[in-house]
Amino acid sequence: MTLRDEPQRLIPGLVGLSAHTDCVYLKALHSFTVRDAHGKGVSRLKLLYSSLNFEELVENTRTGRWDAAEQQIADAAAALKAGGADFLLICANTAYALLGRTREQVRLPVLDIAEPVCHALKSAGLRAPGLLSTVKTEESGLYQRCAEKFGLKVISPSFELAQSIQQLILEELISGEVSELGVQLIRSAIGWFADHGADSLILGCTDLTHVVSHLEQGGDTDLPLFDSTRLHAAAAAEFALSGEAKTVYTL
């Protein structure tokens, strides 16, 4: 995509979690380029980045230490605000259920992660997306609430499928690893959702972005995929440039 000619209006602050997924965010954000005198793409987007201790966050969420996990995110958000960020971009769906202390301590606008996905689904004329995510994200109702505003109906996975997907995320994808068994699990999940009435699939964990290219190499999937990572990054770049977005909510 190509940047408009006007100057950047807002500076995004990225709260980073998995370094492997953060890299996807950074590359996607910087794909908004202009051409220099030699016809080469040059990044124009200024941003701030604060990476928290992801291993500690995973352990906090595994053991139910939600207050500690919330404080990690709030500390990263506070550092970004102090550095001059105009709005926050949280690089994980699950973390959107952990913003309690950020609301209390930081109070900086946050770019919603679900709305760019639901907007893309609506624009594509789809109505019944299946949801692949962590159990925490699914149970938080993040996508269900947003989908309702767009006239969409989210189809949730079975308990067994949800547990299998979460295990894949925690054991492989957060480290940027994608095994053949993992790809087969996602393909099986796509088939399950297709059999249960889904017309599309939300990749509602940012770490699921790592399987997209592997799925595409095997040919078309049974359902169109909507990658929350890349859609979120695109919305952030657009907001930074224009200063306008329908997907921002203020803490």
C-alpha positions in Angstrom: 0.0 0.0 0.0 1.1 3.6 -0.6 1.1 6.5 1.8 -0.7 9.7 1.1 1.4 12.8 0.7 0.3 14.6 3.8 2.4 14.4 7.0 1.8 11.7 9.6 -0.7 13.0 12.2 -0.4 10.5 15.1 2.3 8.3 16.5 1.3 4.7 17.3 2.8 3.1 20.4 3.1 -0.7 20.1 2.8 -2.9 23.2 4.8 -5.9 22.0 4.4 -9.5 23.3 5.8 -12.3 21.1 8.8 -10.9 19.3 8.0 -13.1 16.3 4.5 -11.7 15.9 5.7 -8.2 16.7 8.0 -8.4 13.7 4.9 -9.2 11.5 3.3 -6.1 12.9 6.3 -3.9 12.3 6.7 -5.2 8.7 3.0 -4.7 8.0 3.0 -1.1 9.4 6.1 -0.2 7.4 4.6 -1.6 4.2 3.0 1.8 3.9 5.7 3.4 1.8 6.5 6.1 -0.7 9.0 5.9 -3.6 12.3 7.7 -3.4 14.1 9.2 -6.4 15.4 5.7 -7.3 12.0 4.1 -7.3 12.6 2.2 -4.1 10.1 1.9 -1.2 11.0 4.0 1.8 9.3 3.7 5.2 7.6 6.9 6.3 5.9 5.8 9.4 7.2 6.9 12.8 6.2 4.7 15.7 7.2 3.7 19.3 7.7 0.2 20.5 7.8 -1.3 24.0 8.3 -5.0 24.4 7.3 -6.6 27.7 8.6 -9.8 29.2 6.5 -12.2 27.2 7.6 -15.4 29.0 6.6 -13.8 32.3 3.2 -12.7 30.8 2.5 -16.3 29.5 3.3 -17.7 33.0 1.1 -15.1 34.6 -1.8 -16.1 32.4 -1.1 -19.8 32.7 -1.4 -19.5 36.5 -4.2 -17.1 36.6 -2.2 -14.1 38.0 -4.3 -11.7 36.0 -3.4 -8.6 38.1 0.3 -9.2 37.4 -0.4 -9.7 33.7 -2.5 -6.5 33.6 0.3 -4.5 35.3 2.8 -5.7 32.7 0.7 -4.3 30.0 0.0 -1.1 31.9 3.7 -0.5 32.5 4.5 -0.9 28.8 1.6 1.4 27.9 2.9 4.0 30.4 6.4 3.9 28.9 4.9 4.5 25.4 2.8 7.4 26.6 5.8 9.0 28.3 7.7 8.6 25.0 5.1 10.5 23.1 2.7 7.9 21.7 -0.7 9.3 20.7 -2.5 6.0 20.8 -1.8 2.3 21.7 -1.6 -0.8 19.5 -1.7 -4.0 21.6 -0.1 -6.7 19.6 -2.2 -9.6 21.0 -5.9 -10.3 21.1 -5.8 -11.9 24.5 -4.2 -8.7 26.0 -7.4 -6.8 25.1 -9.0 -8.7 28.0 -6.2 -7.5 30.3 -6.5 -3.7 30.0 -8.0 -3.0 33.5 -4.9 -1.4 34.9 -4.1 0.4 31.7 -7.6 2.1 32.0 -6.8 3.2 35.5 -3.2 4.2 35.1 -2.5 5.3 31.5 -5.7 6.5 29.9 -4.4 6.6 26.3 -6.6 5.8 23.3 -6.4 2.2 22.2 -6.9 1.0 18.6 -9.5 -1.9 18.8 -8.4 -5.2 17.3 -11.8 -6.7 16.6 -13.4 -3.9 14.6 -11.0 -3.9 11.6 -11.6 -7.6 11.3 -15.4 -7.3 11.6 -15.4 -4.4 9.1 -13.5 -6.5 6.6 -15.9 -9.4 7.0 -18.9 -7.1 6.5 -17.3 -5.5 3.5 -16.8 -9.0 2.0 -20.5 -9.8 2.4 -19.9 -12.5 5.0 -22.1 -13.1 8.0 -21.0 -16.1 10.0 -17.3 -16.2 10.8 -15.8 -18.9 12.9 -13.3 -17.9 15.6 -9.9 -19.3 16.2 -8.3 -17.8 19.3 -7.0 -18.5 22.8 -9.7 -19.6 25.3 -9.3 -16.3 27.1 -10.1 -14.3 24.0 -13.1 -16.5 23.1 -14.5 -16.3 26.6 -14.0 -12.5 26.9 -16.6 -12.0 24.1 -14.3 -9.5 22.3 -15.3 -10.6 18.8 -18.8 -11.6 19.7 -19.7 -8.1 20.9 -18.1 -6.4 18.0 -19.7 -8.8 15.5 -23.1 -8.0 16.8 -22.6 -4.4 15.9 -21.9 -5.4 12.3 -24.8 -7.8 12.1 -22.5 -10.8 12.2 -22.8 -14.0 14.1 -19.6 -15.5 15.5 -19.4 -19.3 15.6 -17.3 -20.5 18.5 -15.2 -23.8 18.5 -16.0 -26.9 20.5 -14.3 -27.2 23.8 -11.9 -29.8 22.5 -11.0 -27.8 19.4 -10.5 -24.6 21.5 -8.1 -26.5 23.8 -6.2 -27.9 20.9 -5.8 -24.5 19.2 -4.6 -22.9 22.5 -2.1 -25.7 23.0 -0.8 -25.1 19.4 -0.5 -21.4 20.1 1.4 -21.8 23.4 3.7 -24.6 22.3 4.6 -23.5 18.8 3.2 -20.3 17.4 4.3 -17.8 20.1 7.8 -18.9 19.3 7.2 -18.4 15.6 7.3 -22.1 14.9 4.9 -23.9 12.5 5.0 -27.6 12.3 3.2 -29.8 9.8 1.0 -31.2 12.5 0.1 -27.6 13.5 -0.9 -26.8 9.9 -3.0 -30.0 9.8 -4.7 -29.0 13.0 -5.7 -25.6 11.5 -6.9 -27.2 8.3 -9.0 -29.6 10.4 -10.4 -26.7 12.4 -11.3 -24.9 9.1 -13.2 -28.0 8.1 -15.0 -28.2 11.4 -16.2 -24.6 11.1 -17.3 -25.1 7.5 -19.3 -28.1 8.6 -20.9 -26.0 11.4 -22.1 -23.2 9.1 -19.2 -20.8 9.1 -18.7 -18.8 5.9 -15.3 -17.4 6.9 -12.7 -17.7 9.7 -11.3 -15.1 12.1 -7.6 -15.7 13.1 -8.3 -14.1 16.4 -4.9 -14.8 17.9 -2.2 -12.6 16.4 0.3 -15.6 16.6 -1.9 -17.4 14.1 -0.6 -15.1 11.5 2.4 -17.5 11.2 0.3 -20.3 9.7 -1.2 -18.2 6.8 1.6 -18.7 4.3 1.6 -22.4 5.1 -2.1 -22.7 4.4 -1.8 -20.7 1.2 1.0 -23.0 0.0 -1.4 -25.9 0.1 -4.0 -24.2 -2.1 -7.2 -22.5 -1.2 -8.8 -23.3 2.2 -12.4 -24.2 2.6 -13.1 -20.7 4.1 -11.6 -17.3 3.6 -9.2 -16.3 6.4 -9.2 -12.9 8.1 -5.9 -12.3 9.9 -6.3 -10.0 12.9 -2.6 -9.2 12.9 -2.4 -7.7 9.4 -5.8 -6.1 9.5 -5.0 -4.5 12.9 -1.7 -3.2 11.6 -3.3 -1.7 8.4 -5.9 0.0 10.6 -3.1 1.5 12.8 -1.2 2.8 9.8 -4.3 4.4 8.4 -5.2 6.0 11.8 -1.6 7.3 12.2 -1.7 9.0 8.8 -5.3 10.3 8.8 -5.9 10.9 12.4 -9.4 9.4 11.9 -10.7 6.0 12.8 -13.9 4.3 13.9 -12.0 1.6 15.6 -10.5 3.6 18.5 -11.9 3.6 22.0 -10.6 5.8 24.8 -9.6 4.3 28.1 
